[in-house]
């Protein structure tokens, strides 16, 4: 698959932002543990972002579902996961 130059620029800006945040965190934080945690979260987010379009194309191909229905279902699943994590960690208290 061919990518356009704006897609390459977006990828470079994302990587540059991660690098800058990691470097800045080293200057500010004493132990660096938050940096490792933050970079790990960013890595998970980027991987999920990469998987989402592939899964959406598969759903469109296999099922007769509209884009708004897919978006609603995706957001409802994300909401359920967020609420479950919120309750499990007792962040609401």
Secondary structure, 3 states (H helix, E strand, C coil): CCCCHHHHHHHHHHHHHHHHHHHHHHHHCCCCHHHHHHHHHHHHHHHHHHHHHHHHHHHHHHCCCCHHHHHHHHHHHHHHHHHHHHHHHCCCC
